[in-house]
């Protein structure tokens, strides 16, 4: 089986092939490491590589397969972990020079669950410093580039994971999302990314276990793989106060386009009043039409959720202070944007924070009122297409100046503030050949409906590898005589 074919298989297909001994885990890992060697110098998605350890774990899995019944669901599947998530024995830097040599002694819970499911950890994926921002670059490792155009950003903060997935360096990626950090890079790189209801995938260890803005979730190249990874990583954890039981839930079975029938969907091109790129808006209308043909009840709607912006800014400022509380004396050693954000939080009056909390409650009720008569909100994942990698953020959106470096991410804010599951699903390319992502938002704890709509969109707009990945894989095969 050629190397190209292995690295472009789905995670589910890899696990099944390893379980049936059609592929060895060692062969799978070696194939992906070869792609990393070839493509990572251009894309810069993997910032730390644990090559020897990954090969050793693959060999151990191959030797133990005969004793495992049932075979673990991710047997031999290569994955890289976001560089803010602790990995025992593998450097975890948070994209910061302050943490450049930090090697955790224990795995985060999500890593433990992935390992138990048979996944092989190849290394860590690049992030902005402390995952602050939506352009993945930092002073320690540099910028992660968009695999569809190396002059553009891969988005962030899970930009390394999204770019590595798109180029077949890995078969799955983990992500975390506060203001779109899973969804934005998924849209920019043309992969699937799910921010679940907070607590569904426990984030532990955590200095802020009660944080209801942040959530962790899976990224993949197919809806089936996304659901498979969710099924492995979701579930209760005593240490995590937001975690929830999943007994009786079947995420894998939910990935069925037929389940989209009769779901009530509202398509809104600009719910936060920011403006949106015409190519994204036009594609949203096309997807709405495709969903109608799939049997969903889709209508074009107007929805005013612009109040999400000031609420999010206030709560995020508080969160920045809480996150960096032990580094207040080191702000001058961090990215200037982080220092500015923390300072804004320190200067924020308590009445402003209290007001934001009250307004957030009213905002959630407003969205829940929408979901009283509908199952899904379909809207853009981002307001803009991928922009230049050397630019921190787009200064304007449709001619409107941005208040700060995260305002352009406002389409992601409503799901975050209301605690709703939100999926970014790729739906083809723009005229310039860049991926377009749309956001599928559902009711709290209704990931199954979100997955069903995602599957219906996937049927009409299947995943595509960027030309860089396909051409380089073919070149590698030819050079090695495969």
C-alpha positions in Angstrom: 0.0 0.0 0.0 1.7 3.3 -1.1 2.7 5.9 1.3 0.4 8.5 -0.3 -2.6 6.2 0.1 -1.9 5.6 3.8 -1.5 9.3 4.7 -4.6 10.3 2.9 -6.8 7.7 4.5 -9.3 8.7 7.0 -8.6 8.0 10.7 -11.4 5.4 10.8 -9.9 3.6 7.7 -6.5 3.5 9.3 -7.8 2.1 12.5 -9.7 -0.6 10.7 -6.7 -1.5 8.5 -4.4 -1.8 11.6 -7.0 -3.9 13.4 -7.2 -6.3 10.5 -3.4 -6.4 10.1 -3.6 -4.9 6.6 -1.3 -2.2 7.9 1.1 -2.1 10.8 1.0 0.9 13.1 4.7 1.3 12.5 4.1 1.6 8.7 1.3 4.2 9.3 3.5 6.3 11.6 6.5 6.1 9.3 4.4 7.2 6.4 3.1 10.3 8.3 6.6 11.1 9.6 7.8 11.1 6.0 5.2 13.7 5.0 6.1 15.8 8.0 9.7 15.7 7.0 8.8 16.9 3.5 6.0 19.4 4.1 6.5 20.8 7.6 9.5 23.0 6.6 7.1 24.9 4.3 4.0 24.9 6.4 5.4 24.9 10.0 2.5 23.2 11.5 4.4 20.7 13.8 6.5 22.6 16.3 7.8 19.6 18.3 8.3 16.2 16.9 8.5 13.0 19.1 9.6 10.7 16.3 11.4 8.0 18.2 8.8 7.8 20.9 6.0 7.6 18.3 7.8 4.7 16.4 8.3 2.9 19.7 4.7 3.2 20.7 3.6 2.0 17.2 5.8 -1.1 17.5 4.4 -1.8 21.0 0.8 -1.5 19.6 1.6 -3.9 16.7 3.0 -6.4 19.2 0.0 -6.2 21.5 -2.9 -6.2 19.0 -3.4 -9.9 19.2 -4.1 -9.5 23.0 -6.6 -6.6 22.6 -10.3 -7.4 22.4 -11.8 -5.3 21.2 -9.2 -3.5 19.2 -9.0 0.2 20.3 -11.1 2.5 18.1 -8.1 4.7 17.0 -5.6 1.9 16.7 -2.4 3.3 15.0 -4.0 6.6 14.1 -1.4 9.4 14.1 -2.3 12.6 15.9 -0.4 15.7 17.1 -1.5 17.6 20.2 -2.0 21.4 20.5 1.0 23.0 22.1 -1.0 24.3 25.1 -2.1 20.7 26.2 0.3 18.9 28.5 1.9 15.7 27.1 4.0 13.6 29.4 7.6 13.6 28.3 7.0 15.8 25.2 7.9 19.5 25.3 4.8 21.8 25.8 5.7 25.4 25.2 2.4 27.3 24.9 4.2 29.0 22.0 6.1 31.1 24.5 9.8 31.6 25.2 8.9 31.6 28.9 7.9 27.9 28.5 10.4 26.9 25.9 11.9 24.0 27.8 8.8 22.9 29.8 8.3 19.1 29.7 5.2 18.0 31.6 5.3 14.9 33.8 1.6 13.9 33.1 -0.7 13.8 30.1 -3.8 15.9 30.0 -7.0 13.9 30.2 -7.8 14.2 26.5 -4.3 12.9 25.7 -4.8 10.0 28.1 -8.1 9.1 26.4 -6.6 9.3 22.9 -3.7 7.1 23.9 -6.1 4.6 25.5 -8.0 4.5 22.3 -4.8 3.5 20.4 -3.8 6.9 18.9 -0.1 7.5 18.4 1.1 11.0 19.4 3.6 12.3 16.8 4.3 15.6 18.5 2.8 19.1 19.1 1.1 21.6 16.8 2.0 25.3 16.7 -0.1 28.0 18.4 0.1 31.8 18.9 1.7 32.6 22.3 -0.6 31.2 25.0 -3.2 30.6 22.2 -4.1 34.3 22.2 -5.0 35.3 18.7 -6.2 33.9 15.4 -3.0 34.1 13.4 -0.7 31.2 14.4 2.7 32.6 14.9 5.0 33.2 17.8 8.6 34.3 18.6 9.6 30.8 19.5 8.7 28.8 16.3 7.5 31.4 13.8 4.3 31.4 11.7 2.2 28.5 10.5 1.3 29.0 6.8 -1.9 28.1 5.0 -1.5 24.9 3.0 -3.7 26.4 0.2 -1.5 29.4 -0.2 1.8 29.7 1.8 1.6 33.4 1.8 -1.6 33.3 3.9 -2.4 32.5 7.5 -3.7 29.2 8.6 -5.8 30.9 11.3 -5.6 30.3 15.0 -5.2 29.5 17.6 -5.3 25.8 16.5 -3.6 26.8 13.2 -0.9 24.1 13.5 -3.5 21.4 13.9 -5.6 22.5 11.0 -2.7 22.9 8.6 -1.2 19.5 9.6 -4.5 17.8 9.0 -5.0 19.4 5.6 -1.6 18.4 4.4 -1.9 14.8 5.8 0.9 15.1 8.3 -1.6 13.7 10.8 -5.0 12.0 10.6 -6.7 13.8 13.5 -6.0 17.0 15.6 -7.3 18.2 18.9 -8.2 21.9 19.4 -9.5 24.4 22.0 -11.8 27.2 21.2 -12.8 30.4 23.1 -13.4 32.9 20.3 -13.2 30.6 17.3 -9.8 28.9 17.9 -11.1 25.6 16.4 -13.6 27.0 14.0 -11.5 29.7 12.3 -8.4 27.6 11.4 -10.8 24.8 10.3 -12.5 27.2 7.9 -9.2 28.7 6.6 -7.6 25.3 6.0 -10.6 23.5 4.7 -11.1 20.9 7.5 -13.8 20.0 10.0 -13.7 21.5 13.5 -16.2 21.1 16.3 -16.5 23.3 19.4 -18.8 21.1 21.5 -21.0 22.3 24.4 -18.5 23.3 27.2 -17.7 20.3 29.4 -18.5 17.6 26.9 -14.8 17.1 26.3 -13.2 17.8 29.8 -10.3 20.2 29.8 -8.1 19.0 32.6 -5.7 20.0 34.1 -7.0 23.5 34.2 -6.3 26.5 36.4 -9.8 27.7 35.5 -12.1 24.6 35.6 -15.2 26.8 35.9 -14.5 28.7 32.7 -17.6 28.4 30.5 -16.2 30.3 27.5 -13.5 27.9 26.5 -14.1 24.4 25.1 -12.0 21.6 23.6 -13.0 19.6 20.6 -11.9 17.5 17.6 -10.7 18.4 14.2 -10.7 16.0 11.2 -10.9 15.5 7.5 -14.3 13.9 7.5 -17.4 14.1 9.6 -17.1 10.4 10.5 -13.6 10.9 11.9 -14.8 14.0 13.8 -17.5 12.0 15.5 -15.2 9.1 16.2 -12.7 11.4 18.0 -15.5 13.1 19.9 -16.8 9.7 21.0 -13.3 8.9 22.4 -12.6 12.2 24.1 -16.1 13.1 25.5 -17.4 11.9 28.9 -17.6 12.8 32.5 -14.6 13.6 34.7 -14.9 14.2 38.5 -12.2 16.8 38.5 -13.9 18.8 35.8 -17.0 20.6 37.2 -18.5 21.3 33.8 -18.2 17.7 32.5 -21.4 15.9 31.5 -22.5 12.3 31.2 -22.8 10.8 27.6 -24.6 7.6 28.4 -26.9 6.7 25.6 -25.4 9.2 23.1 -24.0 7.9 19.8 -22.0 10.5 18.0 -20.8 8.2 15.3 -24.3 7.1 14.3 -25.4 10.8 14.2 -23.1 11.3 11.1 -25.9 10.4 8.7 -27.2 12.8 6.0 -30.6 11.2 6.3 -30.8 12.5 9.9 -30.8 16.0 8.5 -34.3 15.5 7.1 -36.9 17.7 8.7 -34.4 19.6 10.8 -35.3 23.2 10.9 -32.4 25.4 9.8 -32.1 29.2 9.6 -29.5 30.7 7.3 -28.2 34.1 8.4 -25.4 35.7 6.4 -24.3 38.3 9.0 -25.8 37.7 12.5 -23.2 39.9 14.3 -23.5 42.9 12.0 -19.8 42.9 11.0 -20.2 42.4 7.3 -19.1 39.3 5.4 -17.1 38.5 2.4 -19.5 38.1 -0.6 -18.0 34.7 -1.6 -18.8 33.4 1.9 -22.3 34.8 1.8 -22.9 33.3 -1.6 -21.7 29.9 -0.6 -24.0 30.0 2.4 -27.0 30.4 0.1 -25.8 27.5 -2.0 -25.4 25.3 1.1 -28.9 26.3 2.2 -30.3 25.1 -1.1 -28.4 21.8 -0.9 -29.8 21.2 2.6 -33.3 21.9 1.4 -32.7 19.2 -1.3 -31.5 16.9 1.4 -34.9 17.3 3.2 -34.1 19.9 5.8 -36.5 22.9 6.3 -34.2 25.8 5.5 -35.2 29.5 5.5 -33.3 32.7 5.1 -33.5 34.8 8.2 -32.4 38.1 9.8 -30.9 37.8 13.2 -29.3 40.7 15.2 -26.7 39.3 17.6 -24.3 42.3 17.4 -24.5 42.7 21.2 -22.2 39.7 21.4 -19.2 41.8 20.6 -19.0 44.1 23.7 -20.0 41.2 26.0 -17.3 39.0 24.6 -14.6 41.8 24.9 -15.4 42.4 28.6 -15.4 38.7 29.6 -12.3 37.9 27.5 -10.4 40.8 29.2 -11.3 39.3 32.6 -10.2 35.9 31.4 -6.9 37.2 30.2 -6.1 38.5 33.7 -7.1 35.1 35.2 -5.0 33.2 32.7 -1.9 35.3 33.3 -2.3 36.0 37.0 1.0 34.4 37.9 2.8 36.2 35.0 1.7 39.7 35.8 5.4 40.6 36.5 6.5 39.1 33.1 4.1 40.9 30.8 7.0 42.7 29.1 8.3 39.3 28.0 5.1 38.3 26.3 3.6 39.3 23.0 2.6 42.9 23.2 -1.0 42.0 22.4 -1.2 39.7 25.4 0.2 42.4 27.7 -2.3 44.9 26.3 -5.2 42.5 26.8 -4.1 41.8 30.4 -3.7 45.5 31.1 -7.2 46.2 29.7 -8.6 43.5 32.0 -6.8 45.0 35.0 -8.2 48.5 34.2 -11.8 47.1 33.7 -14.1 48.2 36.4 -16.1 45.6 38.3 -19.4 47.2 37.2 -18.4 46.6 33.5 -17.8 42.9 34.2 -21.0 42.6 36.2 -22.9 44.3 33.3 -21.4 41.9 30.8 -22.4 38.9 32.9 -26.0 40.1 33.1 -26.0 40.9 29.3 -24.6 37.5 28.6 -27.6 35.9 30.4 -30.0 37.9 28.3 -28.1 37.1 25.2 -28.3 33.4 25.8 -32.0 33.6 26.4 -32.3 35.4 23.1 -30.6 32.6 21.3 -32.5 30.0 23.1 -35.7 31.8 22.0 -34.4 31.3 18.4 -33.9 27.6 19.0 -37.4 27.2 20.4 -38.7 27.1 16.8 -35.5 25.9 15.0 -32.8 23.2 15.4 -29.9 24.8 13.6 -28.4 28.2 12.9 -26.3 28.3 9.8 -24.0 31.3 9.4 -20.4 32.1 8.3 -17.6 30.8 10.4 -15.5 33.9 9.6 -16.3 37.2 8.1 -13.2 37.2 5.8 -11.2 34.8 3.7 -7.6 33.8 4.8 -5.3 36.9 4.8 -1.6 37.5 4.6 0.5 35.5 7.2 2.6 38.6 8.0 -0.6 40.5 9.0 -1.7 40.0 12.6 -5.4 40.6 11.7 -7.5 42.2 9.1 -7.7 45.9 9.9 -11.0 46.3 8.2 -13.9 44.0 7.3 -15.9 45.2 4.3 -14.5 48.7 4.8 -15.3 48.9 8.5 -12.4 49.4 10.9 -11.9 46.8 13.6 -12.0 47.9 17.2 -9.3 45.5 18.2 -7.4 42.4 16.9 -10.1 39.9 17.7 -13.3 41.8 16.6 -13.0 40.2 13.1 -13.7 36.9 14.8 -17.2 38.1 15.9 -19.1 35.4 14.0 -17.7 32.9 16.5 -18.8 34.9 19.6 -22.5 33.9 19.8 -22.0 30.2 20.2 -19.2 30.8 22.7 -21.3 33.2 24.9 -24.4 31.0 24.8 -22.6 27.7 25.4 -23.7 26.1 22.1 -22.1 23.4 20.0 -20.7 24.9 16.8 -19.2 23.1 13.8 -17.1 24.6 11.0 -17.7 22.6 7.9 -15.8 23.1 4.6 -18.0 23.8 1.6 -15.8 24.1 -1.4 -13.4 26.7 -2.7 -13.6 30.4 -3.7 -12.8 31.6 -7.2 -9.3 32.2 -5.9 -9.0 28.5 -4.8 -9.2 29.1 -1.1 -11.4 27.1 1.3 -14.8 28.5 2.5 -16.1 27.3 5.9 -19.6 27.7 7.2 -20.7 27.4 10.8 -23.4 25.0 12.0 -24.7 26.0 15.5 -27.1 23.8 17.5 -28.9 23.8 20.8 -27.0 23.0 24.0 -26.1 19.3 24.2 -27.5 18.6 20.7 -24.3 17.7 19.0 -26.0 14.9 17.2 -28.1 17.4 15.1 -25.1 19.5 14.4 -23.2 16.4 13.2 -26.2 15.3 11.0 -26.3 18.7 9.2 -22.5 18.5 8.8 -22.8 15.1 7.2 -25.4 16.5 4.7 -23.1 19.4 3.8 -20.2 17.0 3.5 -22.2 14.9 1.0 -22.6 17.9 -1.3 -19.1 19.5 -0.7 -16.7 16.6 0.1 -13.3 17.3 1.7 -10.4 18.1 -0.7 -6.7 18.1 -0.1 -4.8 21.2 -1.0 -2.7 20.9 -4.1 0.5 21.2 -2.1 -0.3 18.0 -0.2 -1.3 16.0 -3.3 1.6 17.2 -5.5 4.2 16.7 -2.8 2.9 13.2 -1.9 3.0 12.1 -5.5 6.5 13.5 -5.9 7.7 11.6 -2.8 6.1 8.4 -4.1 7.8 8.8 -7.5 11.2 9.5 -6.0 11.0 6.4 -3.8 9.7 4.2 -6.6 6.2 3.5 -5.1 
